[in-house]
Amino acid sequence: MLRTKEQYFEKLFSMKPNVYIGGKKVTRDDPRLRPGLNVLGVTFDLAQDEKWKNVATAHSNLINKEVNRWAHLPQNPYDLMQKQKLIRLAARRVGGCIQRCMGHDAINALAICTKEIDEAKGTNYHERFMNYLKDYQENDLVGCCAQTDSKGDRLKRPNEQQNKDHYVHIVEEKKDGIIVSGFKMSVTQAAYADEIIVIPTRALKADDRDFAVAFALPGDWDNMHLITRPVWLRDKDDKNAPPFCTYGVSDSVIVFDNTFVPKERVFMCGEWEFGRRLALLFADSHRHSYSGCKPAVSDILCGAASLAAQANNIEKVPHVKEKLTEYAGAAELAYAAGIAAAVFGEKTKSGVFFPNPIYANVGRRLTGELIYHEYNLLTEIAGGISVTLPFKEDFFAEETKGFLEQFIVRNPNLTADYSLKLWKFIEDVGASPMTAWYEIAGVHGGGSPIMETIALSIEYDFETRKNLARYLAGIDDSYDESKELNLEPNDIK
């Protein structure tokens, strides 16, 4: 079924309280979580909207029904491009991160990797996971991915840590399940997810066997604690707040405190050889998702910078116009990389169609490197008013209103009301708690830039380029280009 946001909220608010904010245990209807809930509400609204059919929804061969695209396993390049389109358009509606891509990328990774583990080890993880996914799709569940371990001493491997809980690990294996313990961190959306999906964060060795674990649990499961940091904008509770101020995000440290995981929800248990594979499957799928969301962030910053140029009456100044085109270059190159990743992706043995990792990592690396530059462009065009703007209340107070109505107008063609809304938006986009979140997330979400560098160093065919140079230098008599010559884009559908 396709749930409504009201059905999603009803189930969420009935969950047992295991979320902690500011030292206190809270229920999921805590007002500090509301901005993030509003983002998730949009994802359900879009799936109910006929205009968004086949973008926000897809047909599942698994249950032979229409499902939310966030619960759908991509079957072809078209599915990947529709996911990318959905992320970009939906992210623009909420002013940034749409948050549901993490769960989507996790189910893609598990569908592929469980099949590969079964073929190598004779296990039955894939059947187990697909049965889990049927329920996930039937009930239109919201999943989040808990991948990043706290890692502890970065110079030591998981099994070498003085405190083993720095990586989630198996404490005990039982006939009906496993006991796990440890910390996952920087888990976006965990406080309002139906399901927490746990996968490894790195390559593992034989001595790290206990850290090779993947599973899924309901968000309010026993002996699982979510220590949560919500991020919101100052005006979130103002009944006249603009749409941008009503959205936000929450991130959690998840504590597994000798937590029992039923066997039917365990999808990796000790297969250390596949730790790296599962970690990268998620990362590369998530980096493809960034080719949708980071262009959306560029779109928002470009719009804000364009409004700032209008307010300052400098829209036609050549160097300002040049700066604005930098947003266009960043957004569309990243989006194009996502399209290329889809078109040149591959069908895996699981049936899931997976994006080309080179193009996925190139697009992600580009956006990660440019995020601070894009905020700097906004600052250059807007000026310092984003951090010195008087409080909104001063614009309506009897003693200061008249002064500030004059002060706020720079372009004589704009009204004071228009100018105030514009500059308040610039403040919210460029100098707020959400600004800091998007800057850091822009660099580290889906892995820090070094991880894209590592992925590209592994995946990219440098040898072919060396062969080309040897041929052009006269060192070799011929150059074999059959690999590139025979490369064809996939059928879109």
Disulfide bonds with the S-S distance in Angstrom:
none
